[in-house]
Amino acid sequence: MSKKATLQYDGQSLELDTIVGTENETGIDITQLRAKTGMITLDPGYGNTGSCTSDITFINGEKGILRYRGYAIEELAEKSSFMETAFLVLYGHLPAKEELETFEAGIRDEAYLHYGMKSHFEGFPDNAPPMAVLSSMLNVLSCYNTELLTTATKGPAFELPASRIISKVRAIAAWAYRTSQGKPFMAPRTDLSYSGNFLHMMFSQQFNLYEPLPEVERALDLFLILHADHEQNCSTSTVRMVGSSHASLFSAVSAGVGALWGPLHGGANCEVIKMLERIHEEGISPRAFVEKAKDKNSPEKLMGFGHRVYKSFDPRAKILKGQVDNVLKALNISDPLLDIAYELEEMARSEDYFIERNLYPNVDFYSGILLRAIGIPVDMFTVLFAIGRMPGWIANWREMHVQSLRISRPRQIYTGEILRAYTPMDKR
Ligand code: ACO
C-alpha cells in the first residue's frame, strides 16, 4: 500500500497517492488534482516537479551520486567505452560481446554524411555558431531519412535512426568546424574508434593524417561517457517535450541542441574557458573575481559552479579534474588556466557564500581545460557535449514512447488583464 498525502484547501481535503522510486525518492501523484479540485500546482523552473518516471539515470544531488542504468559513473568512467555506455543507456543492459560488435558496426557503417548535405554546410557563413549549425543539420538529416520519421521504439525502425544520429552527429560537428575554417571535408575512417574517428574528421589533412595519442583518444571517450545522460535536465526535457507531440527523433534532438546551447546549461563549458582566459589576459586576481561573483550588483558569476540538482560535488567534475592532469602531462602542456581554475575552486570552496548555497564545481568547470588541451576550439565545446548527450536524449525519447506518455502541455496561472473592450485607434 502506498502512503497517502493529504491536501487541505478551502475546507476540503483530498487524498493523493504517492509513488516511491527504487532509490526511495518519493513523489506525490497529482495527476487527478485538476479534475478533482479545479486547481493546478505552480512550480516555475520545475524544481519540485517530476515530469516522468524513468529507468535510465539516477542522481542523488545531496550525496553526489550519478548512475546510468544502476552502474556508478566512476566505474563506467574507469572500465567502459563511450560505445558500450551508449548501448547501456539506450537499451538498459551492458552489451554482450556480439551485441557490442553489432552496435559498433552499425555506428561505423553510418559514419558518412550524404554528399547532398555538403551544399547545406556551404550555405552557412564562416562565423556561424556551431551549435546553430548542428541543430539545423540534424533537421536536415531528417530530410535524407524521410522513411525513418516514426515513433518506433524497437527493431530497425528505432535502431537505424538511433545509430545514424549517434554516428553522423560526429561528421556534422567536424564538417561544421571545417566549413568555418574554410577547409575541405575529411571522409571518416572506419578503422578508428568512435572518438578517434571524430578527431580524424576534425584535424586530419589530406596528406597528413591526425594520429591522436592514446591518452587523448581515451580522454575524449571519457568526456563523452560523462556526458551521456543526466536525467531530466533542460535539454533532455526539451527532447521529451518536442517528442511528445510525436515529432521525429531527428527534430527532437535538434531541439535538444538548441536548449543545450545556453550558457546556463551546456554552453557553460565555453563560458568557463572565456572566464579563465579573461582573468588570465586581463590580470584579474582570482580573489577579485570571486568577490565579483558574490556581488549581487555584478553580472559576473563563477561559471562552472552550481547546479540545480547537485548540492555537493558533481561526480563528473571530480573525474574530469583527475583526467586533466593526465592529458596535460601526456601532451607535455602546462596550462596557466588550470592554475587559475584550481585557485578559484580552492577559494570558492572555503567561502561562506558558496558553502551556504552549496555551490560546487560542475562538469563544465574542468571539461573546457581538457577539451582545450586536446585542441578543440572553444566554440566547439558545447557541440562535444551534444555528441556525448545523444544516447541520453535518444533513450529518453524512446522511454517516453514506450510509456505512451501524453503530449507535454503544462498549464499556467493567468495574471494578465481581464476581459476589456477593444479601444478604437483614435481613443488610445
Ligand atoms: N556564481 C555565483 N553565484 C551563484 C552561482 C554561480 N555560479 N550559481 C548560483 N549562484 C547563487 C545565485 O545567485 C543564488 O543566490 P541567492 O540565493 O543569494 O539569490 C543561489 O546561488 C542559487 O542559485 P540559483 O540560480 O537559484 O540556482 P539554480 O538551480 O536556478 O541554477 C545554475 C543553477 C543555472 C547551474 C546556476 O548555478 C548557474 O548559473 N551556474 C553557472 C552556470 C553553469 O555553470 N551552468 C552549468 C550547469 S551544469 C550543466 O548544465 C551541464
Boltz pocket constraint, residues with backbone or C-beta under 6 A from the ligand:
constraints:
  - pocket:
      binder: B
      contacts: [[A, 263], [A, 264], [A, 265], [A, 266], [A, 268], [A, 293], [A, 294], [A, 300], [A, 301], [A, 302], [A, 303], [A, 304], [A, 305], [A, 306], [A, 307], [A, 308], [A, 309], [A, 357], [A, 359], [A, 362], [A, 363], [A, 364]]
      max_distance: 6.0
